[in-house]
Amino acid sequence: MSQETAAANQRSQEDEMVLVKELQQITLAMLKDIDDVCTRYGIPYYLGEGTLLGAVRHKGFIPWDDDIDLLMMRDDYERFLQIAPAAMGERYEIQHYTTMANCWTPLMKVRLLTDDPKFRQSHIAHVTPNNGPMIDIFPLDNVPKRSSFGQTLQGTMARILRGTLSQKMRTAEDDTFAKKVLRFASHFFTREFLFQCINRNYLRYNAPDNPYVVCLASYYKVQKETFPKEAFGEPVRVPFEDGMFPVPQNPDLILTTIYGDYMTPPPPEKRVIKHHF
């Protein structure tokens, strides 16, 4: 690689990080609005996934992370879904299969309504013009064990159904043999039927006395997303950027289950931006 090419790549990476920082400040303001609503209505939630990792390891965003992930127990998730369209106000759209006709996602998204073209997700532009900055909210559902054949099958079905939905709605490329199979299969199912199957699968073991919870809407495998219920417990507020936001009572157990040695950052080549705004 020539010195000129290396310098150009360095400048490109620096420019990209400036944009990521700008997007992070937008989503941080969105998080504060969600936090205000959840506090007002008494709805517990937790920072989750990479956002939880950022809170513990960086006391804020992972420097290259371009979104915020939140977790809610199923009952709280459903309550937020009911009150959020009105409570979040006209600046936001709650994107969920019960709130929009052309929904493509198996979880809930709080999307900022903006005319600013800077941060857009082009892969969903054909299904919604509201494709700017967003926060993902994942439901946590009860399961009876740390792992079982039935729960492994539940996780596999969640991935197949999500992939079929993505192919149905053309929000993912069909660039592998498996995706081509799902693209073909998607022609035989309606969007409504796929969402019915997704929701039924999420709730398959959701008895209130079950001692574990699972995040089936995550892209990680079910074995990495199943935790003892007491690992979440009463939310504990910790520093995140310039605020204090809630995390599970035992973040170490959750982060170790998902990431292993989560306090060691990945090598530079794996510090990638995920959501392609």
Protein Blocks (a to p, Z undefined) as FASTA:
>chain_A
ZZklmmmmmmmmmmmmmmmmmmmmmmmmmmmmmmmmmmmnopacddehjlmmmmmmnopa
cfkbcbdcddddfklmmmmmmmmmmmnojmbccddfklbfkbcbfbdcdddddfbfkbcc
fklmmmocblcdcdddddddddfbfbdfklmmmmmmmmmmmmmmmmmnopaccfbfklmm
mmmmmmmpcfklmmmmmmmmmmmmmcfklcbdcdfkbmbdfklmcccfklnmpaddddeh
jbccdddfblmlmmmmmnopmkbccdfklmccfklZZ
